[in-house]
Amino acid sequence: MPLSRGTGLSWAIAGLWIIALFPGVLSQNTSSKGGTIKESYDYVIVGGGTSGLTVGDRLSESGKYSVLAIEYGYIEPDGLRLGQNTYNITSAPAAELNNKTFSVDVGCIVGGGSAVNGRILQRGTKDDYDIWSQLGGSGADGPWSWKNLLKYFRKGLQLVPPNPDIPADFNFTVDYKYWGQNNGNKSVFAMYGNTIPPNTYPLYQGTKQVPGVNVPEDGANGELGLLYYMQATDPRTGNRSYARTAHWDDLNRPNYDLLVGTRVNRIVFEGTTAVGVQITPRGGTGPPSIIKAKKEVILAAGTIHTPQILQLSGIGPADLLKKAGIKVKVDLPGVGANFQDHTFVSDVSFRWGTPPPIPESLISQTPASNGISRTYLGLSVPLSVVSPNYTSIAQTLLSQSSASVLPPSTHPSIVKGYSSQKSLLAKSILSPKDTSLSYLRISLNPLTVLPTDDPNVSPASLSLLPINIHPFSRGTVYIDAVKTKAAPSLAAASEIEPTVDYRALSNPLDIALVISQIRFLRAVFTSPNGPFTAYNATEINPGAQLQTDAQLEKWIREKTSPSVYHPVGTCAKMERSLGGVVDESLRVYGTKGLRIIDASIFPLVTGATTTMSVYAVAEKAADLIKADQKGGHGH
């Protein structure tokens, strides 16, 4: 019996009647452990990725509560296989990037992004998280500040002590007070590789001479500077350490189930209280069924799909929902707004004229024998280091019209929230310190260069991917109103991927930032007065012939990618009056029994890869949920 769409999209009506219409359908839904999925659980988690599995583990560990995580992907080997274990989504044309479209690659697999990413683990700076706290209305020392999140960073990942044989020349140090050290079998492990590439040494020695570059004692202590990168790697095997291995595999708890290959169509409400979810098998085939949540529905579907589920459930911008034929349950303009990702230009590269010397003691390092990868070096710096015009950029950010750089007809609360963001960003820029926001992150990975006589070949000695780590532009993730309204059923509508509009470079100040990054890197590597002048570097890309801002802008628009696969922000933890979607306890405004725990709640993208921050958010979310139950705040 298919659902009838009927007048006014009757499939959007809340209620539990579908169970009665489809008796026995739940018996067809089997857990990944082979058991039968129950009709109700204390907690139903939408998404079996990084945050979903972490919270599922923490809520079920006492045995007191029953937990179900529902995942669209499957249990399969980790590692990136585009289009197989990622969603098949193409972005809207990027108006400022010559109308190109881009693949939106987010994990579609048990373990989510932690199963398919590059394993690199980084934290943002102290300012990153203090601004999170301020945008939520709690002040810089509030519950989401650096000092109050640190215990969740320590809980979320465990540091494996580094190889003591790494040569002292690399100045490789660790401060254990920033790390968890529970190295039991059920952990997400953070570790450095057993060796450092020898040709990293001259880059380290030269870059640390750049004025304003900090050298922190630990790469995850909330400071900027020269940082060695960790990886999510199991020290016993050299394999990926991620949410599935830490928070699902081998737990075998009778109160913790995982349903895979399943789409959540919508949240089921009684009034404004979430009481369950409607599901269909992946692909939209088969009848829908409902699983009830006795305490809470917890959204962990990620930055792209969490706002989609909310919008299909009648929570989001009222105008959008009405156009889609969806009855408005809660007018929440911020759902799908505030979309952010890191952007980068594809290649800024240089070739040494004279190769930098490397001490023989480093060349003769014994390679790691256990398959565990090497440690690489990165640089993260504030705008005051990148650009001599940093005060002018900050002042322009403050004075520009917020509405003029946001989509047309943006709701006033979102404009107000963006203005608040800009004010805090400018304050950090104008108060440069080692814990300020980063405005450039690069990996200092030297390439092996082979001699060539071919005039058409310009091998690079150093190829950089400068990342605009705190872009000023904001995008959107919205359901397609026309296609949704025309869909024959809710199941069919939920299989229509949302429209992902990065809007990269829509704020012209982002162009100014990237031009500043290129000029900074030129000065570092080719300036006669720079730290690498003895090596006679030649610029390969973008090329010394491109000198004016207009020339560089044209090259940037052609070479920019709008994503480093770190999407955040579409259900921001901000005050509701600022376009926020969740409060400081991650509860969705205007509802009861509904929470969000994934990267969509980030009000600002962090100056780092996002995985470590997602784990920290999930660990804190679990404590918030448990505290509410102790205080009697469930259904």
N, C-alpha and C positions, 0 to 999 in steps of 0.2 A: 504494500500500500504506500504509494508515494505521498509525500506531503503536498497538500494543495496550497498554492500561493494565494489565490483568492484576492479579494479586494483589500487594498491597503497593506499588502504583505503580511498576511495572517501568520506566516511562519515566524514572525518576530514577536508574537505574543508570548509573554512569560507564562510559566506554569509547568506542572508535572504530568500533564495528560498524555505525553508521548509514551510513557512507560505502559499505561493502560492500553494504548492503541497497538503496541508492539510487544505483547507478552513473550517472554523467553528470549528477547533479543540480546539481553545482557549475557546470557549463557554462552553466546557465540564469541564474546570478547574474552580472550585468554591473556593472562599475564605472561610477561617474558619468561617467568619461571615455570610456566606450564599450568598454573592454577587458573581457576575461574575468577574473573573480576566480580567484585561484590556490587550490590546496588547502591551502597552508600559507604562513605569513609568520613572520618573526622575532618581530614584535610584533603582537598583535591588540588593538585598542583598541575597547572597547564604548562607543559614544557619539561622535557627530561634532559636539559642541557646543564651548563655550568652551575647556574644558581638553583635550578629546580632540583637537581640531584643532591646538592649540598644541603639545602633546606629539608628535603625529604629524609635524608640521613639523620639530621639533627632532631627533627620532630618525632621520628620513629624509634630513636635509640633507647628511650626509657621503657618502651613496650606499652606505654600508657595510651598512646594515640595511634589510630590507623591512618595510613597515608597512601594515596595513589598519585603517581606521576604519569601524565599522559603525553606521549611524544609522537610527533608526525613521522620522524625518521625511524630507523631500525638499529638494532644492535649489530654492528659490523666493525671490521678492523678500522682503527684510527688512521689519520693521514688524509690530506686533501685530495679529493677526486671530484673536480669541478663538474657540476651537473648530476653527479651520482649521490654524493653525500652533502651537497649544498642545494639550496633552493634555486630554481630556474627563474630568476627575476631579472628583467632589464629595466634600467632606470628611465625616467622621463628624459627627453633631450635636454642637455645642459646649455642654456642660452649663452652663458659666458664662456663656454668651452667649445665654441664653433658648432653648437647644436649637436654634439656627439652624444651617444648613449653609452652606458656602461653596465657591465654585469654587476649585480648586487649579490655578492657571494657571502651568504650566511649559512651556518651549519644546519644540516638536516640529518641528524644522526644522534643517537644516544650519547650524551656528553657534550653536545652542542659545539660552540666555538672552541672549547678547550680540546676537542677531539680532532680539529682540522687546522688549527692555527699554526704559526711558526714556532711555537713553544716559548718564545721570548717573554720573560717576566720582568716587568718594570712597575714602579710606583710613581705617582705624581709627586709634586712638591707639597710642602706644608700649606702654601697658599691655595693650591687646588682644592683641598678638602675643607679648609677654613671658609672658602667662598661657598662651597656646598652648604655649609652650616648657616652662613649668613642669608643665603637665598631662601632657606627654609624658615627664616624668622627667628632662629635661635641664637644669633650672634656668632662671632668668630670662635668662641670657646664652647659652642654648643655640642650636642651629642654626635654630630656628624663632622666635627672638626678633626684635624690631624691627630691631636693628642688623645681624642676619645675613640678614633677608629683604629689606632695602632694595635690595640689588643686583638682586634679582629683580623688584622693583617697577620699578626703572629699566630693566631689560631688557624687561619686558612691555609697557610703554607709553611712547611717545615724546611729549614735550611740544612743541607748536607755540608759538613765542614769541607772547605776547599782543599785541594791537593797541597800539602806542605812543601812539595818540591818545586813549585812554581818559582822561578828565579826572582830574587829580591829586586832586580832591575825594573820590574814591572810595577813596583809599588802596589802590590795587590793586598788589600786589607779588608777585614770584615769586623763589624761591630755587632756582637751577638744579641745585644739588648733590643735590636730591631727585628728579631727573628724568633719564630717558634722552633723548638728543638725536640719535638716529640717524633722521633724517627722510627715509630712503629710501622707495621706493614700497611695500615690503613691511613695514609696521609697523601696529600699532594706535596711532592718534593720539589724544592727549588735548589738547583745546584749549578756550580760553575764547572766548565770543562776541565779536564786534567792538564791541558797545555794551553799556552797562548801563542798564536802565530808569531814567529820572530820579527817579521817586518811590521808588527804593531809597535815595536819599541821606538823607532824614530818618530812615528806619529804621536805617540804619547809624550815623548820628550819635547817635541816642537809645539804641540797644541797647548800644553800646560803653560807655555810662555805668553800666550795670547792674553792681553790685558782683560781682566775681569773673569777669566776662566777659573772656576773653583775645582779643587781636588778633594772630594769628600772622603771621609774615612770608610764609609759604607755606601754602596750604590743605591740603597733603599732607605736612606735616613731622612728623606724629605727635602734633600738639597739638590741643586743643579750642579753641573760640572762634567768632568771626565768620569765616565761610569763604565764598569765592566758589566756585561749583560749575563744574567742568569737564564737558565732554561728549565722548563718543567720536565724533568727526567728522573726516572727511577734509578737510583745508584746501583741497585743490584743487577739490573738487566741492560741499562742504557736505553730502554724504551720510554715512550711518552708516559708521563704521570699526569693524570687529568681527572675530571669529575667522575667519570665512570669507574676508573680503577680505585679511586679513593672512597666514593660514596654510593656505589652500587654493587660492583663485583664482590661475590663471596659473602655478602652480608646475610642473605637468606633469612630475613626476618618475616615471620608470618603476618606482621602488621604493616609491611612496606611492599607495595606492588608497583609494577611498571607496565603500562599499556602502550605498545608501540604501533606504528603504522596507522595512527588514528588522528583525525582532524577534530579539534574543538570548534564547533560552529558558533556557539554563543554561550554566554553566562545566563543561567536561569535565575530569575528573581521572584521573590514574594514581596511585593511592594518595592522597596529599595534595598532589601536584604538579599545578598547572593546565597542561594541554597543549592546550587549544583551547576552542571554544565551539560550542554547537548553535544553529542559526538556522532560522527559517522566514520566508517572506514576510509582510509586514505584513498584519494581519487574521487570521492563523492558518491561512490556506489554503495548500495545497500541502505536499509532504513536507518533513521536516526534513533538514538536512545539517549537516556539521561542518567547521569550518575550524580547522586546527591552528596552534598557536603554538609555534614552536621555542625561543623564549626566555621570553616572558612574555605573560600575559593582563592587560590594564590596564583597569580599570573607570572609566569617565567618564560614566556614565549619569545622574548627578545624584542629589540628595538623596532623591528619591522612588523612583527606579527602581534605583539601585545596591543598596540593601538588599533590594529585591524579588528581583533576580537572585541575590544571595547566598543568600537563604532558599530559593529554588527549587532551588538547587544543593546544599542540605544544610548550609549554613553559617549559623548563627543560634541563637536561643534554642531549646534542645532540646525544651522542652514544646510550643512553637508548631509546630515541625517535625513532631513526632510526631502532633499533632492533625491536621495537614494530610496525613498519610500519607507524609511525606518521610523518607527514611533520613538520619539525622544523620551528617554527615561531620566537622564541627567544631562543638562546642557553644560558641557565641560569643554570650553574652547581649546584648551591646551592639549587635548588628546590628538597626537599626530603632528603637533607643531614642535618648534625648538630642535629640529633634527640637526645633528652635528656628526662630523667624521673628520679625521685628519686628512689633509690633502698633501700631495707631493708632486714635484716635477721629476720626470723619469730619469734624467741623467745630467749631473754636473760633474765633469770629469777633467782630470789633469794627467799629464805624462811627465815623469821625471826626466830631466836632461842628464843629471848625475844621480844614480841611485843612492839613496841614503845608506850609510854604513850601518852594519848590524854587528854587535859584539859576537865573537866566535862562541862564547859560552851559551849564547841564546840559540845560535844556529844548530848547536849540537844537542839541543833538548831531545830527550827520548820521547817519541810520540806515544800518546795514550794507547794502551794495548787492550783495553776492555770495551772498545767501541763507543765510549762516551765522548761526546763531541768537544770541540775546542771552545775556549772563552774568547769573546770578541769585545772590542772597545767601542764605546759610543760617546757622543758629546751632546749635552743639553745646556742651553744658555738663555739668559733673559734678553729682552729686547734691547736693553741698554748696552749689551755687548754686541748685538747684531747690527744695530743702526745708530749712527751719531744723531739721527733725527728722532730718537725715540720719544722725546717730550712732545714734539709736534704731532706724531702719530697718535699719542694718547689724547692730546687736546682736540684733535680732529674727531676722534672716536667719541669724545664727550659732547662735542658741539653738533655733530651730524644729526639729522632727523632720523629717529629710529624707524618710523613708519616708511620712510623713503627707501629703505634697504630691505624691507620685509615684503612678503607677497601682498598684492593689492587686496584691500578690504580685510586686512588682518584685524582680529578682535582687539579692542583697546587694552584688555588685560594682558595680552601677549606683547603688545607694544610696550606697555609699562614694565613688564618683566624683562624684556630685552634691554630696556634702558637701565634697569637695575643691574643687569649683568655687565653692561658696558661700563657703568660707573665703577664696579668692583674690579673689572679688568684694568681700567685706566689707573686706578689706585695702586694696583700691584706693579704696573709698568713704571709708574712715576716714583715708586719706592724700591729701587733695585737692591736686592740682597740675595744671598745664596738660596733662600727658600721662596723666591718670587716665582711667578709663572714662567714657563719656558716658551720661547718663540722660535726656536730652531732645535730640531733633534736630527742627528745624522749618525750613521754607523761608519766608523773609520775602519773599513775593511779593504786593505791594499790588495791589488790584483797581481798575479804573476804575469809579467810582460815578456813575450817572446820577440826576439829581433826580427825585423822584416824590412825588405827593400821595396815592398809594394807601395807606391805613392798613394794608392787609394785606401790604404789601411792606416788608421791612426790608433794604435793600441793605447789604452789608458793605464796609467800606473795606479790611479786612485779614482774610483767611480763612486759618486755620492748620490744619495736620494734625499735631498733636503726636504724635511717634513715640516709643513706649517702646522704646528702641534696645538695651537689655539686659534683656529680660524674665527673670524668675526661674522662670516656668513651663516645663515640659518636656512634649513630646508624643511620639507614636510613629508609626511607619510600618511596618505589618506586612501580610503576605499574609493574605487571608481564608481561614482554615483550612478552613472548611466547604465553601466553593465550590471551593477548590483540590483537596480530597480527592475531590469529586464530578466533577471535570473529566475528560473522556474521554482526554485526552492532555496532554503537557507543553506543546505549542503552545497548546492551549486554556487551560490554567492560566495561562500567561504573559500571555495577553491580558486576564486579569481584573486590573483595576487594584487596587493595594494599598489598604488602609484607612488613610487619612490622618487622624489625630486630633491636632489642634493643641493641645488642652487649654489654650487661652488662658485666663488669669486663674485657673487651678487653684491657683496659689500666691497666697493672699490679699494678699501683699505687693505684687503687681502692681497691685491696686486702689489701694493706698496710694500707689504711684508715680504713677499717672495722676491721682489727686486732687491730689497735690503739683504736678504739671505744670500743671493748670488754675489752681490758686491762684497759682502763679508767674506765669503769663501774665496773669492778672487784675491782679496787682500791677504788672507791667511797664507795661501799657497803660492802666490806669484808676486807679491809685493817685494820690491828691493829691500825694504826694511822689515820684512816679515820673518818669522821663525824658520821658514824653509827656503830662504833665498839661496843658500849654498847648493841647492839641488836643481836649480834652473828649471823649474816646472813650466810647462806650456799648457795653456788651457785648450782642451779639446771641445767641450760643450759647456755652455751654449756657443762659445767661440768669441775670441777677443774682438772680432769685427762688430759684435753687437754691443754697443756702448750706451746708446740713449735709452731713456725709460720706455719710449715708444717701441723701440726695437726689442727690448727685453720683454715688454708686455705681450707683443705678438708671439714671441717664442713660448712664453709661459702659458698662454691660452691654448697653444697647440700641444704642449707637453704635460700639462697638469692632469693628474688623476684625482677625482673627487673623493677617493676612499683609500684608506690603508686597512680596510676591513675592521674598523673600530666604531661602528654606528652606535650612537647614544642619544638620549635626551627627549624622546617623543612622548614620555609620560612623566614630566619632570617633577622632582621633589622640590617644590617651591610653594610659596603662599598662593592660595587660590586667586587672590586679587592680582597676582603677577602672572597668571596663566598656568599655575601649577596644577598637577593632576593628583598627586599624593601628598599626604602630610608627613610630619617628621617620623611617624610610625609606619609609613608606607601604605596607609589606608587610603583608598580612592575616595576623593571628596564626593559627598552626596550619597554615599552608599554605606552599608554595613556588611561585614563578613567578606570583604573583598580587598585584597592587598596585591601590590606589585613588588617584585624582588629582583628584577633583572636590570640590565644597563639602560633601559629606557628611562629609569628614574634619575639618572645623572643629570643635574641641571646644567653642568658644563663638562665637556670632554676633558679628561685628565691629560697632562702632558706626558703621556706614557702609553704603552700598550694597555689594554683595558682588563685583561684577565685577572690580575691580582686584585684590582678594585672590585670586580664582580664577586670574587670569592669573599672579600671583606664585607661587602654589602649583604651577601647571603648569610654569612655567619651572624652579622648583627640582626638581620631580619628574623632569623630563627630565635634569637633571644627576645626580640620584641614580641613575637607571636606567643612564645612560652609565658612571658610576663603578663600578657593580656589574659591568658587562660587562668593564671594564678589570681589575677584581679577580677575574674568573672566577667570579662568583656566579650565572650564568645556570643553565639546566637542566643 
